[in-house]
């Protein structure tokens, strides 16, 4: 049986929730395009802040944007000046709607699949050995209380002529258990030899353990 289901979407409504919290029948397409523009702008201009996800909730004439980042200082700026600039630009992207931007710091970035993947990608771009970067990420995740982690990397590794795929794993990773809190993200590293894809799975804890 092929494991082709996204581990995050598979758990929505159980241990995960939607990144966009709104509903509309008439303006669905417009709101969807606006969400895409908001996320695209923030990720493109503040990639150094190691953004894990961007949550968007909508109210009449108000859009709330919450940025989850491991380096919130880059987004906030001096005395919150950068937040104001982001709000003004996002208001233009949402056709004049009022946009409220807030930043939430990630307490354990080692257990976030997006941050881990971005960190590995940046190290590879700085020509650090991919094996060294991945082993360090696995070690940090397990030290921070992770139950298991798997990293799959594909592309022209170390500048090889032929692309290949390598996988590194430690601990448990129950992908079929819906109550298991598994974070998953795909990241990309842009090198001179081409694009290298990085998939990260991190098993945090089961839903039963949280309730206890």
C-alpha positions as CSV (number, residue, x, y, z in Angstrom):
1,X,0.0,0.0,0.0
2,X,1.5,3.3,-1.1
3,X,1.8,6.0,1.6
4,X,0.7,9.0,-0.4
5,X,-1.6,10.8,2.1
6,X,-0.3,14.0,3.6
7,X,0.2,13.3,7.3
8,X,-1.1,16.8,8.3
9,X,-4.3,16.8,6.2
10,X,-4.9,13.2,7.4
11,X,-5.2,14.5,11.0
12,X,-7.2,17.7,10.5
13,X,-10.0,17.8,13.0
14,X,-8.3,15.4,15.3
15,X,-4.8,16.7,16.3
16,X,-4.4,19.3,13.6
17,X,-6.5,22.3,12.4
18,X,-6.8,24.4,9.3
19,X,-4.3,27.2,8.5
20,X,-7.1,29.3,7.1
21,X,-10.1,29.7,9.4
22,X,-12.9,31.2,7.3
23,X,-15.9,30.2,5.2
24,X,-17.6,31.9,2.2
25,X,-19.7,30.8,-0.7
26,X,-19.8,33.9,-2.8
27,X,-16.2,35.2,-2.2
28,X,-14.4,31.9,-1.9
29,X,-12.2,32.3,-4.9
30,X,-11.3,35.9,-4.1
31,X,-10.4,34.9,-0.5
32,X,-8.4,32.0,-1.6
33,X,-6.3,34.2,-4.0
34,X,-5.8,36.7,-1.2
35,X,-4.6,34.0,1.2
36,X,-2.1,32.9,-1.4
37,X,-0.8,36.4,-2.0
38,X,-0.5,37.0,1.8
39,X,1.5,33.8,2.4
40,X,3.6,34.3,-0.8
41,X,4.6,37.8,0.2
42,X,5.5,37.0,3.8
43,X,7.4,33.8,2.9
44,X,9.3,35.5,0.1
45,X,10.4,38.6,2.1
46,X,10.9,37.1,5.5
47,X,12.4,33.7,4.8
48,X,15.3,34.4,7.2
49,X,12.8,34.4,10.1
50,X,12.2,30.6,9.7
51,X,8.4,30.8,9.4
52,X,6.7,27.5,10.2
53,X,3.1,28.5,9.1
54,X,0.9,31.5,8.6
55,X,-2.6,31.3,10.1
56,X,-5.4,33.5,8.5
57,X,-8.8,34.1,10.0
58,X,-11.4,36.5,8.5
59,X,-14.1,38.7,9.9
60,X,-16.3,41.4,8.1
61,X,-13.7,43.9,6.9
62,X,-11.0,42.5,9.0
63,X,-8.2,39.9,8.3
64,X,-6.2,38.4,11.2
65,X,-2.8,37.1,10.2
66,X,-0.7,35.1,12.7
67,X,2.9,34.3,11.7
68,X,4.5,31.4,13.6
69,X,8.2,32.0,13.5
70,X,11.3,30.8,15.4
71,X,12.9,34.2,15.0
72,X,10.1,36.7,15.6
73,X,12.4,39.6,16.0
74,X,13.1,39.8,12.3
75,X,9.4,40.2,11.5
76,X,8.6,42.6,14.4
77,X,11.5,44.9,13.7
78,X,12.5,47.9,16.0
79,X,9.6,48.9,18.2
80,X,7.2,47.0,15.9
81,X,7.9,49.1,12.8
82,X,8.2,46.1,10.5
83,X,4.8,44.8,11.6
84,X,3.2,48.1,10.6
85,X,4.9,47.9,7.1
86,X,3.6,44.4,6.7
87,X,0.0,45.4,7.6
88,X,0.0,48.3,5.1
89,X,1.3,46.1,2.2
90,X,-1.2,43.3,3.1
91,X,-4.1,45.8,3.1
92,X,-3.3,46.6,-0.5
93,X,-3.2,42.9,-1.3
94,X,-6.6,42.4,0.3
95,X,-8.4,45.3,-1.6
96,X,-8.3,47.7,1.3
97,X,-9.5,45.4,4.1
98,X,-8.0,46.1,7.6
99,X,-5.3,43.6,8.3
100,X,-4.1,42.8,11.8
101,X,-0.7,41.1,12.0
102,X,0.6,39.2,15.0
103,X,3.7,37.1,15.6
104,X,3.8,33.9,17.6
105,X,7.2,32.5,18.7
106,X,7.8,28.8,18.2
107,X,8.9,27.4,21.6
108,X,10.5,24.2,20.3
109,X,11.8,24.9,16.8
110,X,13.6,21.5,16.8
111,X,10.3,19.8,16.8
112,X,8.8,21.8,13.9
113,X,9.1,20.0,10.6
114,X,9.1,23.3,8.6
115,X,11.8,25.0,10.6
116,X,13.9,21.8,10.6
117,X,13.6,21.5,6.8
118,X,14.4,25.1,6.3
119,X,17.5,24.9,8.5
120,X,18.8,21.9,6.6
121,X,18.2,23.6,3.3
122,X,20.1,26.8,4.4
123,X,23.0,24.7,5.6
124,X,23.2,22.8,2.2
125,X,23.1,26.2,0.4
126,X,26.1,27.2,2.5
127,X,27.8,24.0,1.2
128,X,27.7,22.2,4.5
129,X,27.5,18.4,4.2
130,X,23.9,17.3,4.0
131,X,24.6,14.2,6.1
132,X,26.1,16.4,8.9
133,X,23.1,18.8,8.7
134,X,20.5,16.0,8.8
135,X,22.2,14.1,11.6
136,X,22.4,17.2,13.7
137,X,18.7,17.9,13.1
138,X,17.8,14.4,14.1
139,X,19.9,14.6,17.3
140,X,18.3,18.0,18.2
141,X,14.8,16.7,17.7
142,X,15.3,13.6,19.8
143,X,17.0,15.7,22.6
144,X,14.0,18.1,22.6
145,X,11.6,15.3,23.4
146,X,10.6,14.0,19.9
147,X,9.3,10.4,19.8
148,X,10.7,9.9,16.2
149,X,11.9,11.7,13.1
150,X,12.4,10.8,9.5
151,X,14.1,12.9,6.9
152,X,14.2,12.1,3.2
153,X,16.4,14.1,0.8
154,X,16.4,13.9,-3.0
155,X,18.4,15.6,-5.7
156,X,22.0,15.9,-6.9
157,X,23.5,15.4,-3.5
158,X,27.1,16.7,-3.1
159,X,27.0,17.8,-6.7
160,X,26.7,14.2,-8.1
161,X,25.8,13.8,-11.8
162,X,22.9,11.5,-11.1
163,X,20.1,12.5,-8.7
164,X,19.4,10.1,-5.8
165,X,17.3,9.8,-2.7
166,X,18.5,9.1,0.8
167,X,16.5,8.5,4.0
168,X,17.5,8.9,7.6
169,X,15.2,7.8,10.5
170,X,15.3,7.5,14.3
171,X,12.6,6.5,16.8
172,X,9.0,5.6,16.1
173,X,6.8,7.1,13.3
174,X,3.2,5.7,13.4
175,X,1.9,7.3,10.1
176,X,-1.3,5.2,10.2
177,X,-2.2,6.2,13.7
178,X,-4.6,9.2,13.4
179,X,-4.2,10.2,17.0
180,X,-0.4,10.5,16.7
181,X,0.7,14.1,16.4
182,X,3.0,14.0,13.4
183,X,4.3,17.2,11.8
184,X,5.3,17.1,8.1
185,X,6.7,19.6,5.7
186,X,8.5,19.7,2.3
187,X,11.4,22.2,2.0
188,X,13.7,23.0,-0.9
189,X,17.3,23.9,-1.1
190,X,18.5,25.9,-4.2
191,X,22.1,25.1,-5.1
192,X,24.3,25.7,-8.1
193,X,23.8,22.0,-9.1
194,X,19.9,22.3,-8.9
195,X,17.1,22.0,-6.5
196,X,17.3,19.6,-3.6
197,X,14.0,18.5,-2.0
198,X,13.8,17.8,1.7
199,X,10.9,16.0,3.4
200,X,10.7,16.0,7.2
201,X,8.4,13.9,9.5
202,X,8.5,14.5,13.2
203,X,6.4,12.5,15.7
204,X,5.7,14.5,18.8
205,X,3.2,12.6,20.9
206,X,-0.1,10.8,20.8
207,X,-3.5,12.5,21.5
208,X,-4.0,10.1,24.5
209,X,-0.7,11.3,26.1
210,X,-1.8,14.9,25.8
211,X,-5.1,14.3,27.6
212,X,-3.3,12.7,30.5
